[in-house]
Amino acid sequence: MRRGVLLAGAILAVTALAPPASAAQVTNDEVTFTNGGVTLHGTVVAPPGGTKLPGLVMVHGSGAHSRDDYREQAEAFARQGIATLIYDKRTDGYSQFERSYSTLADDALAAVSVLRKRSDVDPARVGVWGLSEGGWVAPLAASRSSDVAFVVTLGANGIEPSRQQAWAVENQLRQLGMTGSMVRMASSTMMRQLVGGGIFPEAHYDPVPVLKSLRQPVLGLWGAKDILTPPGEAVRIFRDSVAHHTLRVFPDAQHQLRRTTDGFDKLPGYAPGYLELVGSWVNNPPSTSTADTPPAQDRPSTAVTPLAWYEPTWLQLAVLVFLLVAFAWYPLFRRGAGARPARWLTATGLLTVLGFLVVDVLLQLSMGKGLGPVVAGRPLPWLALQLLALGTVAATIGTAVAWWRHRGLRLGVLLAGGVVFVPWAVYWGLLGV
């Protein structure tokens, strides 16, 4: 082990003085391993001719990823004397609407087993590296097996995924110039409905018990300008939860520790010192715990609370169907010209409900970028919906007067739609400021 530390120190010294070595100075060995009947394919990137090397398994961030997404970093680690395994993330059982951190942790442990069996690797010095979502998965894997010697995390969270996502959504919308009811709807109401509807997998995963159970040393790394993970909270939680830790914050880095000016742009290259720090720490983990000062956050994250009795997703869907039927009822079954307020209620009500569905889908697909220019803190489609919602309320009042005079079934059904529309629009922020 001492020989490996001396070798790593020499490599680091050369790296600091010379340009990065080429990829040709590392070896690439293809490997396969299985977990739960799924075969995963990867590559071990290592220095040639190494013996008793530390090993590192790189665990993916969220979404679809191939091993090539992490190859640049793997090669940098290999040039510092670390055998690094990168692999293609599973697609079986993993999607936007389905995932299991437990299964992903077992994938990582299967990869650890591959590295530990290599003749050039010291089986007692194999650890895991996790980015973002991997910052939940890698510690979970380490908590399950003493085969994992250490943990490295980038942009890891100490909070639940739903809470992190709500904080990130608000950051994105505020960066686009949005404020007020639109932001509250997207980061709170919409998020709570997604979680309550069961289409946000692992929404309430709590990482703190796992962090507290770890006995391995942990290197936690964050960018001070991270807009996806609340970095200040994460550093404090890791500091208070992990027994043996080294926690570092890079001032001009974003979520993936790329260089940045504001957390949203991604400049070429990684934060200065990041790759070298991982190399030196893995080769020789310190025996004492140290932590940088937690970076400042514009605002704290807030918990995504469970839906109240009047909020279940099935009820929201039922209300939507009722509104569409009620607003379409009047023109489908009317005789003659009909009352003018009723015609206005039909038009504004249908446009508002259908328009809201379109905006909601665009918001989830583009994180607000597909909603066009922003005026007075509102994207134009949202501003138009709010004006239509006001028109719907006014038309509901006019329709109530007409119904009082005529008491017909046609107007009654339409009026019921207008009455239900008001609390629905308040709930979804269409009548908010």
N, C-alpha and C positions, 0 to 999 in steps of 0.2 A: 504494500500500500504506500509506503514511504517513497519507493521508486516512482510510483505513478504520480505522486504529488510533485516531486522534483521535475519530472518530465513535463507536467502541466505548467509549472512555473516557467520553464524555458520556452515553451510554446507561446505563453502569454507575453513574455518579454519580446519575442520576435514579432508577434502580431502588433504590439504597440508601436514598433518602429518602422514596420514595413507595410506596403499595401497588402490587402487581403490575398491569400493564396487562391489559386484556381481550384475549381471543382475536381480537376484531375488528380489533386493530392489527397483525395479520399477514395475509399472503396464503396461500392454499392452492391449489396447482396439481397436478392429477392427472397422473401419469406412468405409463408402462409400460416395461419393459425385459425382455430375454430372456437366458437362460443355459441351454445344453444342451437347447434345445427347449422349455423351461419359461418361460412368460410370468409375470412378477411385476408386481404393481400397487402403486403407492405414491403418496405425496403430498409435495410440496416445500413446507415451511412456511418463509416468508421475510418479512423486513420489506418493506413496500411502497416502491417507488421506489429500491431499493438499487442500488449500482454497485460492482463489484470486491469483492463480498462473499466472505468465507471460506465454504466449504461443509463440511457434516458429514453423513456417512451413518451412521445408527444401526443397529447389528447386534444381533440379538436374543439373549436368553438361551435356555436349553434349553426344549424343549416347544413347543407350538403358540402362536403369537403373531400378532396383527394389528397393523397400524400404529398403531391407537388406543391400544395399550398404552404407547406412547412419545410420544403426542401432547402431553401436558402438558409434558414436558421439551423437546420440539421447539419448542413455542411460547415457552418461556422462553429458549431459545437464540436463536430468531428475534428476540425483542425486544432481544437484545443484538447484533444485526447479523449473525447467522449464518444462511445458507440451509441448512436442515436437511431431509434426505430420510428419511422413514420409509416402510416398506413391509411388506406382508403376507408373512410367512415362508412359504417353500415347504412344501407337503405332499407333493409328488411326490418320493419317495426319502428322506423324512424321517419317522421314527417312533421309538417307544420302542426298536425293535429294528433300526433301519436309519438310518444317517446318515453323511455324509461332510463333514468339516471343509473338505476341498479344494473340494467343490462349493459349500458355504456361502460360502467365501472368494471364489469366482468370482462368486457372486450379489452380494456386496458390491462387487466391482470393477465389475460391470455398472452398479450404482447410482452408483458414483463417476463413471463415464463420462457418465451422464445429467447429473449436477451440473456437471461440467466444461464441458458444451456450452451451459449457460444463459448468456444475455447479461448477467445481473446478477451472475454469479459469476466470481471470479478463478480460472482453472483451475490456477494454481500453488499455491492455498491450500485445496485440498479434502482432507479427512482422514476417518478412520473412527473411530467410537465403538462399543465392544463391552462388553456386560454379561455377566458369568458365562461361559457357554459362548461368548458373543461375545468374551470375553477371550482365548480360544484362536483364534477365527476372524479377528478384526480384525488382530492382528499378522501372521497368516499371509497375509492379503490384502496388507498393506503390504509384506511381504517379497517379494512377487511383482511389484510394480509401482512404478515411480518416480512414477506419477501420484498416488499417495497421499502427501500432504505431511506428515501427522502422524497419531498414534494416541492415542486416549483410551480407557482401560479402567476398568471398575467391577467390583470383586470378582473380578478376574482371578486365575488360578492360575498358579503356576510349576511345578506338579506334574502327573502323569498324571491323567486323569479317574477312573480306577478308584481311585486313592489318595485323591483328593478325596472321592469318593462314600463310601468306607469311613469316612473321618473324619467326614463329615456324618451318616451313619447312626448312628454311635456317639453323636454329640452329641444327636440326636433322642431316642434311647432313654434316655440318661442323664437328659435333661431330664424324661422321663416317670417317673423314679424307678427305672429298671431297671439292674441290675448283673449281674456274673457271667457264667455260661455263655450266657445268652440274648443278651447284648450281644456276646460273642465270636463266637458262631455267626453273628449277623446281619452284623456288620461285617467278619468275616474269612472264615469257611468259606463262607457263602452268597455273599459277593461274589466269592470265588475261583472258585466253581462257575459263577456267571453269566458271568464273564470267560472261564473255560476252555471253557464251553459255546458261546461265540461269540454270546451274546445281549446283550452289552454293547458296542455299537458304539464305536469309537475309544477303547477302554479304555486302551490303552498309548500314546496320542499324547503325545509328549514336546515341550513347548513351548520348552524352553531353547535348542536350536539356532536356532529361528526368532527368539527374542528377541535372541540374540547377533548375528544377521545384520542386524538393523534399523539403518538409517542415519537414519531419520526421528526427530524428537523424540517422546517418549512421555510422556503424562500418566497416571499410574497412581493410582487412588483406591480406598481401602478403608475399610470401617467397622471400628472396633476390636472390635466385638461381633459380627462376622460368624461365623455358626455353620455356613455351607456351604463357604466357602473358608477354609483356614488362613491368616489374614491376616499373621501374623508371618513365616511362611515365604515367603509371596508377596512381601512387601516386600523381604526379603533377596535373593530370587532375581532380582527385577527390578532391584534396585540393582546386583547383581553382573554382570548379563547385558546390560542395555540401555545402550548407549553414551551416549545423550543423554536424560536422564530428569528428570521432576519427579514425585516420589512423595509423596502426602499421605494421612494417616490421620485420620479423623473419629471422635472418642472415643465419641460416643453414637449411633452409626449401625450399621445391620445390612447385610446383603449388598447390597441395592439402594440403599444410602445413604439409606434412610428412617430417621426418628427411631425410637429403640427404648430400652427400659429394660434388656433382657437378651439381645437378639439374636433372640428368638423372637417377641415381639410387634412390631407395626408401627403406630407412632403416625402421626397426620396430618402430612403435610409431609416435605420432605427435610431432610437435615442442614444446619444453617445454614452458608451460604457455599459449598455444593457447586455450585449452578447458576451462581453468579457467578464461581466459580473457573474453571469450564469456559469460560464466555464470555470472560473476560479472557485466559486462556491461549491459546485458539484464535485470538483476535484478535492476540495478540502473544506467541508462544512465547518463553520466555527462552533465552538463549544458553548458560547454564551449568546443570549438573546439581545438583539438590538432592533430599534425601530425608528424610522424617520418621523418627523412631526406630521400628523394627518393634514392633507391639503384642505384648503377652504372650499366649501361648496356654496353655490348661490342660494340653495334652499335644501332642506332635508328631504329625504324620501318619505312617503306616507304609505301606511298599510292599505292594501286593497281589501276592504271589509266585505264580509259575506252579504249576499242579497237579503233584504228584509222580506217579510211575508207577502208584501204587495208587489215585489219586484221579480218574481221568478221568470226565467227566460220563456217558459211556455206561455205565461200570461202576456208577456210583451209581444210574442208572435200572434197570440189570439187577438190582441188589441189592434195590431196592424191589419189583420185580415178583416176585422170588424169595420175599421175605418175605411178600408178600400171598398167594402161592400156597401156601407152606409152612404158614402159619397157618390158611388156609381148608381145607387138605387134610384135616385130622383130622375136623372135623364133617361134611364132605361124604362121606367114605368110611368112617366108623366103623360098627361093629356093636355094639349094646348100649349100656350107659351109658358105658363107657370110664373111663380113669383120671382121677381128680379133678385132679391137676396138669396133665394134658394139656388138660383143659377150661379151666382157668385160663390156660394159656399161649395157647390159641387166642383167648380173649377179650381178655386184656391185650395180646397181640401185635398183633392186628388194630386194636384201639382206638388203640394208640400210633402205629402206622404211618400209619393214616388220619388221626388227629388231627394228626400232625406235618405232613402235606401241607396240611391246612386252615390251620394256624397259619402255615406258610411262605408261603402265598398271601396271607393277611391281612397279614402283616408287610410283604410287598413292596408291597401296594396302599395300606396306610395308614401306613407307617413307624412301626408300633407303636401308633398311636392307636386301632385297632380291636380291641385285645386285652383291653380291660376293665381293672378295678382291678389294682393292683400290690401284692403281699404279699411281704415279705422280699426285695425286689429282683426279684421275678418276677411277670409278669402271670399271672392265675389260670389261663388255658389252658396256659401253659408249666409252671406248678407241677403241674397235673394230669397233664400228659404225663410229667414227671419221676417222679411217684409211680407212674404206670402202667408206666414203664420199669423201675423197681425191682421192681414186681410181676412183670413179664415175666422178669427175671433169676431171681427166686426160683422162678417156675413152671418155668423151664428146668432148674433144678437138680432139682426134683421129677420132672420128666419124664425126666431122665437116669436117675434111680433106677428109674422104672417101665420104661423101655426096657431097662435092664440085666437086669431080671427076665423080660421077655417077648420082647424082641428082634424085635418086629413091624415091618413096613414102615410101617404108619400112624404109629406112634410115632417111627420113625426119621426120616421126612420132617419131622415136626413138630419134633423135637429139632434137626435140622439148621437149621431156621429160627431156633430159639432161640439156637443157637450163633453163627450169622451176625449175629443181632440185636445181640449184645453189642458187638462193635467198631463196628458201624454207629451204635449209640446213643452210644458214646463219641465218635466222630467228629463227630456233630452236636450234641454238648453235652447230650444228654438225661440222661447219667449224670454230668455235671459239676456243680461248685458255683458 
